[in-house]
Amino acid sequence: MKKIKFSQRILLLVLFTISNILLSQSYKVFYEMKWGNKNDTTKNQELCTLIINEKGNSYFQSYENFRRDSTHTKIVNEYFANKAGGLRLGDDASNAKFRSLIIKNVSKNDIIVEERFFTSIFSIHYNTTKQNWKLINKTDKILGHSVSMATTDFGGRKWTAWYTTEIPINDGPYKFYGLPGLILKISDSENEYSFEIKGIVKEKNDLEQRNFTYDQPVNITPKQWDVFWKKYTKQPSVIFENLNTDQTTYVINGQDVNSKEVKDNYNRKELEYLKIFENPIELAPTY
């Protein structure tokens, strides 16, 4: 067995300590997400955030939804801390195009996707989504950081990523993770989807009370989600089924959600929204 000199042990200890300090810090990473349908001449775009906390969890969502969720959490935390006055939360309405919240624990290869509909939240648990990366001997510079190339197949697409070991966090936008550094840019081979870093700050953010006013999330499997999503894309008002009870009646603009007018309006609005993602990011199951 090859012996490690005392000086080498000290160096390894220093590197290990530095790595642990970096990984225990909280970051907020900004990504520009761009995507388009196959015949689109222009692309949709949305500013998104990746929140990485000191516990090893990360949260990826649109910046607009991040602002809503972090604000709600702050208000709820202050309310319970002061225990005075009424609890007043802002409007949950959002103009975000990318609506999903992706929660990752990369050390456990766990991903939870939260999908919010009216009063309900679905929590879909994935544990087989880790990408198999091929490291490529190509380098570049992005946002002042030295980056290296890697490729993978994921969700029916071929992806090329650029990551930096200068930020030793094996995470990235959307469901991507598992490289020896933060993913700064990733795009598919058809250039239909891309995520590119626009900024990064060391900052602690709390989203734990984001769902305070909602019912408990409904835990479902990826297959159950696929079944529901197929129904939803045909008739979005399916979410209103069996919603009312003997004690509670839900209304939109003063009208019962079971009314034909409410359902028709909701279907029309949501079917128009769904056209934005006619070409989905995942073309094949990832479970």
Residue pairs with C-beta under 8 A, 6 or more apart in sequence:
4 12
19 168
22 167
22 168
22 169
23 56
23 168
23 169
24 54
25 54
25 202
26 51
26 52
26 53
26 54
26 202
26 203
26 204
26 205
27 50
27 51
27 52
27 169
27 200
27 201
27 202
27 203
28 49
28 50
28 51
28 52
28 200
28 201
28 203
28 205
29 49
29 50
29 51
29 52
29 173
29 182
29 197
29 199
29 200
30 47
30 48
30 49
30 63
30 197
30 198
30 199
30 200
31 47
31 48
31 49
31 50
31 173
31 195
31 196
31 197
31 198
32 45
32 46
32 47
32 48
32 195
32 196
32 198
33 45
33 46
33 47
33 48
33 98
33 173
33 193
33 194
33 195
34 43
34 44
34 45
34 193
34 194
34 195
34 196
35 43
35 44
35 45
35 192
35 193
35 194
35 277
35 279
35 281
36 42
36 43
36 44
36 192
36 279
37 192
37 275
37 278
37 279
38 192
38 279
44 97
44 276
46 62
46 63
46 96
46 97
46 98
47 62
47 63
47 64
47 198
48 60
48 61
48 62
48 63
48 98
48 173
48 195
49 59
49 60
49 61
49 62
49 63
49 66
50 58
50 59
50 60
50 171
50 172
50 173
51 58
51 59
51 60
51 66
51 205
51 207
52 58
52 169
52 171
53 204
53 205
54 204
56 105
56 106
56 107
57 103
57 104
57 105
58 103
58 104
58 105
58 106
58 171
59 66
59 101
59 102
59 103
59 104
59 207
60 101
60 102
60 104
60 173
60 174
61 69
61 96
61 98
61 100
61 101
61 102
62 94
62 96
62 97
62 98
62 99
64 94
64 95
64 96
65 94
65 96
65 99
65 101
66 205
66 207
68 90
68 92
68 94
68 210
69 101
69 207
69 210
70 205
70 206
70 207
70 210
71 90
72 89
72 90
72 209
72 210
72 212
72 213
73 206
73 207
73 208
73 209
73 210
73 212
74 206
75 87
75 88
75 89
75 90
76 87
76 89
76 209
76 212
77 206
77 209
79 85
79 87
89 212
89 213
92 213
97 273
97 276
99 115
99 116
100 113
100 114
100 115
101 113
101 114
101 116
101 210
102 111
102 112
102 113
102 114
102 174
102 175
103 111
103 112
103 113
103 114
104 110
104 111
104 171
104 175
104 177
106 170
106 171
106 177
106 178
109 127
109 128
109 129
109 130
110 125
110 126
110 127
111 125
111 126
111 127
111 129
111 175
112 123
112 124
112 125
112 126
113 123
113 124
113 126
113 225
114 121
114 122
114 123
114 124
114 211
114 217
115 121
115 122
115 124
115 225
116 122
116 214
117 232
117 239
118 239
118 240
118 243
118 250
118 257
119 214
119 215
119 243
119 250
120 214
120 215
120 218
120 239
121 211
121 214
121 215
121 217
121 218
122 217
122 218
122 220
122 225
122 228
123 217
123 218
123 219
123 220
124 220
124 221
124 222
124 224
124 225
125 219
125 221
125 222
126 175
126 222
126 286
126 287
128 286
128 287
129 154
129 175
129 286
129 287
130 177
130 178
131 152
131 154
131 159
131 176
131 177
131 178
132 152
132 153
133 150
133 151
133 152
133 161
133 178
133 179
134 150
134 151
134 152
135 148
135 149
135 150
136 148
136 149
136 150
136 151
137 148
137 149
138 148
138 149
139 146
139 147
139 148
139 149
140 146
140 147
140 149
140 162
141 147
142 162
142 164
142 184
142 185
142 196
142 197
143 184
143 197
143 198
143 199
143 200
145 164
145 166
145 167
145 184
146 164
146 165
146 166
147 162
147 163
147 164
147 184
147 185
148 162
148 163
148 164
148 165
148 181
149 160
149 161
149 162
150 160
150 161
150 162
150 163
150 179
151 158
151 159
151 160
151 161
152 158
152 159
152 161
153 159
154 175
154 176
154 282
154 286
155 281
155 282
155 283
155 284
155 286
156 282
156 283
156 284
157 188
157 189
157 190
157 192
157 193
157 281
157 282
157 283
158 188
158 189
159 176
159 186
159 187
159 188
159 189
160 186
160 187
160 188
160 189
161 172
161 176
161 179
161 183
161 185
161 186
162 183
162 184
162 185
162 186
163 172
163 179
163 180
163 181
163 182
163 183
163 184
164 181
164 182
164 184
165 180
165 181
166 181
167 181
167 182
167 200
168 180
168 181
168 182
169 181
169 182
170 177
170 178
170 179
170 180
170 181
170 182
171 177
171 182
171 183
172 179
172 182
172 183
172 186
172 195
173 183
173 186
173 195
174 186
174 195
174 281
175 286
176 183
176 186
176 195
177 183
182 200
183 195
184 196
184 197
185 194
185 195
185 196
185 197
186 194
186 195
187 193
187 194
187 195
188 194
192 279
193 281
211 217
220 228
222 285
222 286
222 287
223 287
226 285
228 238
231 238
232 238
232 239
232 270
233 274
235 267
236 266
236 267
236 270
236 271
236 274
237 262
237 263
237 264
237 266
237 267
240 250
240 257
240 258
240 262
240 263
240 266
243 250
243 257
243 258
244 250
244 256
244 257
244 258
249 256
250 256
250 257
251 257
252 262
252 265
252 266
253 262
255 261
255 262
256 262
257 263
